[in-house]
Amino acid sequence: MPGEARDYRYSDAHLHYVDFFQESDGMRPLLEAMEKGRIDHVMISGVPVAKKWHEDEPKRPRYYAGDDAGAYWYSATDVLVAAAVRQLPAEQRGRFHPFLSGFNPNDKNSDAHIRRMLELDPGLWQGIGEVFTRHDDLTALIDGDTPRANNEAMSRIYHLAAEYDLPVLVHSNITSQRERNPLYLQEVEEPLRNHPHVRFIWAHAGTSMEIHRHQKRLDFLLPTLGRLLEAYPNLYIDLSWSVLRPYLLDKDGKPDRQWLELVERYPERFMLGSDVVGRFDGLGDYLTAYDPFLDALPQAVARKVARDNFLAVLPRRHQALQ
């Protein structure tokens, strides 16, 4: 019954094996955190940029926003992920679903680079992303032009994704930190319309904690998602952390009825993610935080959101192995 406490098994649809300095706790702590948190499967990716420790900065920053030094596209992040997955015993490897992320989304050569990576490790890579396009203050720190989810370089990548049956996880903010309208929506909607054979996972449903610091809550988000989900069956929503509050749960921790209705209307299109970056302490807590929302859904729907929807979006050759 809705509201009844349940025990869930989870898939983490949004996990970064390394941080912005390409460092990680490693596979053993990750596996231990998965066992403790009842996490059966994880999407595992690198971080597509590396934060620079600038010559003029006396202290190494702890995060990309720690100082004004820039960041640069870092393709070796995928080498780190591939090496970590390869070291796993065969019985564990099937729980990890590597996504390629180490490329410049402004470079029309990137699709050729991705193809080379796919050919170097046949069958290893199961998706593309997280692709950084509109991404808060990080966008301004990355060397080069602002990436857009609808530029020509990304269009070439979407064609490649369709060819290899790979889902694409895109971080593309729906608006800026101060505009109270879906300022950048076209950058997401245009690829959805032009590439119907690509399964798009929209990271954080287009939101971010930086947007919420300025705007608290985007009133247009829910109706916009409802329209997009109806219009584009190739759209999937990653509900990772910046969506939990102030949308799924109110300030008292109670589930939002309108969001419950949206998920019930599209029960196979939502998934959970932790969005951790290289540190895995308390990993399971990020996912169990959704339990009050899941408990308010019909049990079959809740289990899809908690675990199964992520697996269903993977390439068909990998779904057969689950």
N, C-alpha and C positions, 0 to 999 in steps of 0.2 A: 504494500500500500504506500502511496505517496506520503512522505513525512516519516516513514518508519526507518530506523537506523539499519544500515546494511554494511557488509564488508565488501569492498571493491578490490579488483585487480586493475592495474593502470597500465597505460602506455604513455610515455612522455614524448609528445610530438614536437618538442622544441628544446633541444639540449646542445650546448656548446662544450666540446671536450676541452677546449683551451680558452684562456682569457684574452684580453686585448694585448698582452705581451707574449702570447703564444705559449703560455705555461699552464700546467695542469696538475691536479692532485694525482692523476694516473688511473689506470684501469682497475686496480684492486679496490681503492676506495669507492670508485663508481659502482662496481659490482656489489660491494657490501651495502652501499646506500640503496641500491635497487632491491636487494633482498629484504632489507629492513623496511622499506617503503612499499612492498608488494607491487613493484613495478616490473612487469613481465617483459616489456619492450621499450626501447628508446630510439628516437631519431637522434643520430649523433653527427655533429658537424663541427668544423673549425670556426674561426672568426675571420672574415675575409680581409680585415685590415689589422695592421700592427700599429700600436701607439708609439710615437717617437719619444725618447728621453732626450730632450733638446740640450745642446751644449750649454745653454745659459741657465738651465734649471738645476739648482743645487741638490734637489731631492727627487728621487725617482717617483713619478706619479703612480698611484694605485689603481687608477681607472682612466678611461679616455677623457673624462671631464675634469681630471685632477689639475690640469693647467692648460695653457693655450697652445702647447706644442701640437703639431699636426699628426696625422695618421696616414698610412700609405697602404695600397693594395698588396696583399701578401699571399702569393699562391702556395707557398710551402705549408700553409695551414692544412691543406688536404693530404700532404705527405704524412704529417703528424697523425691525422685521423686514421689514414689507411694502415700505418704501422701499428697503431694501438689496436685496431680491429684484428689485424693479422696475427697478433700475438695471443689472441684468445684461444682457448681450447674449442674444438669443433662443437661441443655440446652447448657452449655459451654464445658462439658467434651468431647464431640465428636470432638472438634477441636484439641485435644491434643493426640499425638501418642507416648506413652512412649516406649523407647528402654532400655533394660537391659545392663549395662556396668560394674557393680562392681564385677569383677572377674580377676584372674591372668591368662593371656593367655599362661603362661608357665606351668600351673598346669593341669595335666591330670584328676584331680578331678573336674575341673571347669564345665564341662558339667553336672555333677551330681548336682552341686550347682545351675546352671541355671535351670535345670529341677525342683528342689525344689521350686525355686522362681516362676516359671510358674504355678506350682500346688498350691502354696499359694494364688495366685491372678488369678484365671482362667479368661482369656479374657482381662486382663489388658495390658499385654506387647505385643507390636506389632512389635518389632524388637530387634536386638542385636547390641550394639555398642554405641558410638564410641569405637571400640577396639583399644587400643594403642599398635602398634608394633614398627616399625621403626619411631621414632618421634624426630628427631633433638637432641638437647642436653638433652631433657627430658629423652631419653632412658638411658643415662649414669647416670642419677640421681636416677632412680628407683631401689630399692633394688632387687638383683637377676640378673639372666641372661637376655641377650637381647631377647625380644620377637620377633618371626617371624610369619608372616601370614601363613606360610606353615609348622608349626611344628605339632607334633602329637596331642598336646593338642587342638590346633585350629581345626584340622581335626575332632576331636570328637565333637566339638561345631558345625561345619558345618553340620555334620550328624543330630544333634539335631535340627538345624535351618530348615533343609529340612523336618524333621518329623513334626514340628509345623508350617511350611509355613511362616517362619520369615525371612525378609531381614537382611543382615549383613552389617553394616557400618564399614569399616576398614580404619584406618590411617596407611599407609605403604608407607614411602617415596620411590620414584622410584630410588633415588641415594643418595649419601652422599653430604656433603656441598662442596666438592671439585672435585669429580670425574665427568668428563664431558661425562658420558655414563650411561645407565640404569643399574647401578650396582646391584640393588636389585629387578629388575623386576621379576625374577624367583619366588620370594617369594609371589608375587601376581598372576602371571600367573598359577602357579601350582595348587592352589585351584580353580581357574576358570575352569581349564581343568578337575580336578578330582571331582568337585562337581557341575555338570551342573544343578542340581535341586535347587541350592541356588542362590538367587538374591543378588549379591554383589554390594554395593555402595562404590566406591573408593573415600575416603575423599580427597578433594583438587586435584583430579586427580593425586595424588602421589607427589604433589609439597608442598613447605612450604616457608614461608617468610625467614627462616634462609638459606635455599638453595639459594634463590634469592639474599640475601645479599652478597653471595660469587660468584654466577654464573650469576646473572642478569636474564638470560633467557635460558631455556633448549631447544636447537634446535631440539633435538630428541623427544621431548614430543608429538608434534602433530602427526607425522607419527606413533609413537608407539601406541597412542590411536586409530588411524584409523585402524591399524592392529588388535588390541585387540577387538575393537567393532565389527569388521567383523567376527572375529573368535569365539567370545563368546557372545551369545545372553543373557547371564545371567549377563553381566557387565553393571552397571550404573555409571554415573559420577556425583559426587558432585562438583559443580563449586564454592564452597565457597571461600572466599576472596582472598587467595593467587593465584587464577587462573584469577581473574578479570584483574589484571595487573601483569606482562607485556604481557598477552596472549590475552584475549578477546578484550581489548582496548589498543591502543598504547598510547604513552606519551601525545598525543594531545586529547585523549578521543575518537578517531575514532575506529569503530569496525574493527577487523582483518578479512579480506575476507576469509582466509583459515579456520579459526575457524567457521565462519558462515556456510561455505560449509559443514564442519564436522557435525555441529549440524543439518543442514537441511537433511543430509544423514541419520542421526539416531535421528529423532525428538522426540522419546519417551524415550531416554536414558540419558538425562541431566536434572539436577535439581539445584536449588539455595539454599544456606544456609548462615546464618550469622556467625555461629561459635562463638556466644557470650558466655561468661562464667559468669553466675550469675548476670550480670548487663544489664539492658534492656533500658537504655536511648538511644534514637536514633536508636532503633532496625530497624525500617522501612528504615532508610537511607542506611543500609547495602544492602538491597534488591533493592531499587530504583536506586542504583548506577549501576545496570545492565541494566537499561532502554535503554541507547543508543545502547547496543548490541541487546536487545530484539526488539527494534524498527526497526532494520535492517533485522530482520527475517520475513518470512511470518507470518501474524497475528495468524493463527491457531497454528503454531509451537511455536511462542513466548508465547502464553497462556499455552501451555503444559509445557514449561520449567519453566515459572513463578509459576505455581500452580499445574497442573494436574498430571505431571509425578511422583511427590513424592507420591501422593495418589494412583496411579496405582501400585506402587511397594509394598504397604502394603499387609498384609495377605488378602486373598480373602474374608474372613468373614467380615473384616472391610470395604473393598471397597464397599460392598453392602449397607453400612450405609451412604455413603457420598452423 
